[in-house]
Amino acid sequence: MKDARIDRAIGVCKKVFSTFSYSWKKKKELAKAQKALSLPEHSLKTECPTRWGSSHAMVSRVLEQQKAIAQVLSQDRGTRHFIPTWQDIDVLEAISKTLGPLVDFTDALSGEKYETPVMQMPAESDDTEEAKKKKRKKGLGRPE
């Protein structure tokens, strides 16, 4: 994902998020716009460097709330330039289509409420006397 267009589109998403996260007035206006446009009343998400799926979540949320975001940001001269352009939207849609299957695949492999292929691997039994000694913690009162 090393491309100037992708960097710009992701940067726009981050600026949109920070614009709404630092202003309670903008958050209220976004909620009003979501109701008026019959959009789901979701908050915006941001990217987390340690969670690769968060980029997809951020992009998907901006695409979902695109009309409400544009409506709110267009009312203020200081934030109009944060509205994603049609080129940004095209790039964000391509990112979403590309990362979507990877996120689904990762979610399927990392489930906690159902059995995954990793959980089906047989565990080795290590009940020998020597293994038990190794597992014991060494304390001040215990001889080695």
C-alpha positions as a Markdown table, in Angstrom:
| # | Residue | x | y | z |
|---|---|---|---|---|
| 1 | Met | 0.0 | 0.0 | 0.0 |
| 2 | Lys | 2.9 | 2.4 | -0.8 |
| 3 | Asp | 1.2 | 4.8 | -3.2 |
| 4 | Ala | 0.7 | 8.5 | -3.1 |
| 5 | Arg | -3.0 | 8.2 | -3.8 |
| 6 | Ile | -3.5 | 5.7 | -1.0 |
| 7 | Asp | -1.5 | 7.8 | 1.4 |
| 8 | Arg | -3.6 | 10.8 | 0.5 |
| 9 | Ala | -6.9 | 9.0 | 0.9 |
| 10 | Ile | -5.9 | 7.4 | 4.2 |
| 11 | Gly | -4.6 | 10.9 | 5.4 |
| 12 | Val | -8.0 | 12.4 | 4.5 |
| 13 | Cys | -9.8 | 9.7 | 6.6 |
| 14 | Lys | -7.5 | 10.4 | 9.5 |
| 15 | Lys | -8.1 | 14.2 | 9.3 |
| 16 | Val | -11.9 | 13.6 | 9.1 |
| 17 | Phe | -11.7 | 11.4 | 12.2 |
| 18 | Ser | -9.7 | 14.0 | 14.1 |
| 19 | Thr | -12.0 | 16.8 | 13.1 |
| 20 | Phe | -15.0 | 15.0 | 14.5 |
| 21 | Ser | -13.2 | 13.6 | 17.6 |
| 22 | Tyr | -11.9 | 17.0 | 18.8 |
| 23 | Ser | -15.2 | 18.8 | 18.4 |
| 24 | Trp | -18.4 | 17.9 | 20.3 |
| 25 | Lys | -20.3 | 20.3 | 18.1 |
| 26 | Lys | -19.3 | 18.5 | 15.0 |
| 27 | Lys | -20.2 | 15.2 | 16.6 |
| 28 | Lys | -23.7 | 16.5 | 17.3 |
| 29 | Glu | -24.0 | 17.8 | 13.8 |
| 30 | Leu | -22.9 | 14.4 | 12.4 |
| 31 | Ala | -25.6 | 12.7 | 14.5 |
| 32 | Lys | -28.2 | 15.1 | 13.1 |
| 33 | Ala | -27.0 | 14.6 | 9.6 |
| 34 | Gln | -27.1 | 10.8 | 10.0 |
| 35 | Lys | -30.7 | 11.0 | 11.2 |
| 36 | Ala | -31.7 | 13.3 | 8.4 |
| 37 | Leu | -30.0 | 11.1 | 5.7 |
| 38 | Ser | -31.3 | 7.9 | 7.3 |
| 39 | Leu | -27.8 | 6.6 | 7.8 |
| 40 | Pro | -26.7 | 4.3 | 10.7 |
| 41 | Glu | -25.7 | 6.3 | 13.7 |
| 42 | His | -22.2 | 5.1 | 13.9 |
| 43 | Ser | -19.2 | 7.0 | 15.2 |
| 44 | Leu | -16.1 | 7.3 | 13.0 |
| 45 | Lys | -13.2 | 5.0 | 13.5 |
| 46 | Thr | -9.4 | 5.5 | 13.2 |
| 47 | Glu | -6.5 | 3.4 | 12.3 |
| 48 | Cys | -4.4 | 1.7 | 14.9 |
| 49 | Pro | -0.9 | 0.7 | 13.9 |
| 50 | Thr | -0.9 | -2.6 | 15.8 |
| 51 | Arg | -4.2 | -3.8 | 14.3 |
| 52 | Trp | -4.0 | -4.1 | 10.6 |
| 53 | Gly | -7.8 | -4.6 | 10.2 |
| 54 | Ser | -8.4 | -1.2 | 11.7 |
| 55 | Ser | -7.5 | 0.5 | 8.3 |
| 56 | His | -10.3 | -1.4 | 6.7 |
| 57 | Ala | -12.7 | -0.4 | 9.5 |
| 58 | Met | -11.7 | 3.2 | 9.2 |
| 59 | Val | -12.1 | 3.3 | 5.4 |
| 60 | Ser | -15.5 | 1.4 | 5.6 |
| 61 | Arg | -16.9 | 3.8 | 8.1 |
| 62 | Val | -15.9 | 6.9 | 6.1 |
| 63 | Leu | -17.5 | 5.3 | 3.0 |
| 64 | Glu | -20.6 | 4.5 | 4.9 |
| 65 | Gln | -20.9 | 8.0 | 6.4 |
| 66 | Gln | -19.6 | 9.9 | 3.3 |
| 67 | Lys | -22.8 | 11.9 | 2.8 |
| 68 | Ala | -23.2 | 12.9 | 6.4 |
| 69 | Ile | -19.5 | 13.8 | 6.7 |
| 70 | Ala | -19.7 | 16.0 | 3.5 |
| 71 | Gln | -22.8 | 17.7 | 4.8 |
| 72 | Val | -21.3 | 18.7 | 8.2 |
| 73 | Leu | -17.9 | 19.7 | 6.9 |
| 74 | Ser | -19.3 | 21.8 | 4.0 |
| 75 | Gln | -21.0 | 24.1 | 6.6 |
| 76 | Asp | -17.7 | 25.3 | 8.0 |
| 77 | Arg | -15.1 | 27.2 | 5.8 |
| 78 | Gly | -12.3 | 25.8 | 8.0 |
| 79 | Thr | -13.1 | 22.2 | 7.4 |
| 80 | Arg | -14.4 | 22.1 | 3.8 |
| 81 | His | -11.1 | 21.0 | 2.5 |
| 82 | Phe | -11.3 | 17.8 | 4.5 |
| 83 | Ile | -14.3 | 16.5 | 2.4 |
| 84 | Pro | -13.0 | 13.5 | 0.4 |
| 85 | Thr | -12.9 | 14.1 | -3.3 |
| 86 | Trp | -14.3 | 11.7 | -5.8 |
| 87 | Gln | -10.7 | 10.5 | -6.4 |
| 88 | Asp | -10.3 | 9.8 | -2.7 |
| 89 | Ile | -13.6 | 7.9 | -2.7 |
| 90 | Asp | -12.5 | 5.8 | -5.7 |
| 91 | Val | -9.3 | 4.9 | -3.9 |
| 92 | Leu | -11.1 | 4.2 | -0.6 |
| 93 | Glu | -13.5 | 1.9 | -2.4 |
| 94 | Ala | -10.6 | 0.0 | -4.0 |
| 95 | Ile | -8.9 | -0.3 | -0.6 |
| 96 | Ser | -12.2 | -1.6 | 1.0 |
| 97 | Lys | -12.7 | -4.2 | -1.8 |
| 98 | Thr | -9.1 | -5.4 | -1.5 |
| 99 | Leu | -8.9 | -5.6 | 2.3 |
| 100 | Gly | -12.5 | -6.9 | 2.9 |
| 101 | Pro | -11.8 | -10.6 | 2.0 |
| 102 | Leu | -8.6 | -10.5 | 4.1 |
| 103 | Val | -10.4 | -9.2 | 7.1 |
| 104 | Asp | -13.1 | -11.9 | 6.7 |
| 105 | Phe | -10.5 | -14.6 | 6.4 |
| 106 | Thr | -8.6 | -13.4 | 9.4 |
| 107 | Asp | -11.8 | -13.2 | 11.5 |
| 108 | Ala | -12.7 | -16.7 | 10.4 |
| 109 | Leu | -9.3 | -18.0 | 11.6 |
| 110 | Ser | -9.2 | -16.2 | 14.8 |
| 111 | Gly | -12.6 | -16.9 | 16.3 |
| 112 | Glu | -13.0 | -17.4 | 20.0 |
| 113 | Lys | -16.6 | -18.7 | 20.2 |
| 114 | Tyr | -16.2 | -21.6 | 17.8 |
| 115 | Glu | -13.6 | -24.2 | 17.0 |
| 116 | Thr | -10.9 | -23.1 | 14.6 |
| 117 | Pro | -8.4 | -25.3 | 12.7 |
| 118 | Val | -5.7 | -24.3 | 15.2 |
| 119 | Met | -7.8 | -25.6 | 18.1 |
| 120 | Gln | -8.2 | -29.0 | 16.5 |
| 121 | Met | -4.5 | -29.8 | 16.7 |
| 122 | Pro | -3.7 | -32.5 | 19.3 |
| 123 | Ala | -1.8 | -31.3 | 22.3 |
| 124 | Glu | 1.3 | -33.3 | 23.3 |
| 125 | Ser | 1.1 | -34.9 | 26.7 |
| 126 | Asp | 4.2 | -34.3 | 28.8 |
| 127 | Asp | 3.5 | -36.1 | 32.0 |
| 128 | Thr | 6.9 | -37.6 | 32.6 |
| 129 | Glu | 8.6 | -37.0 | 36.0 |
| 130 | Glu | 11.4 | -35.0 | 34.4 |
| 131 | Ala | 8.9 | -32.6 | 32.7 |
| 132 | Lys | 7.1 | -32.0 | 36.0 |
| 133 | Lys | 10.4 | -31.1 | 37.6 |
| 134 | Lys | 11.1 | -28.5 | 34.9 |
| 135 | Lys | 7.7 | -27.0 | 35.3 |
| 136 | Arg | 8.1 | -26.5 | 39.0 |
| 137 | Lys | 9.1 | -23.0 | 40.0 |
| 138 | Lys | 12.3 | -22.5 | 41.9 |
| 139 | Gly | 11.8 | -20.6 | 45.1 |
| 140 | Leu | 14.0 | -19.5 | 48.0 |
| 141 | Gly | 13.0 | -22.4 | 50.1 |
| 142 | Arg | 13.2 | -25.1 | 47.5 |
| 143 | Pro | 16.4 | -27.0 | 46.7 |
| 144 | Glu | 17.2 | -27.6 | 43.1 |
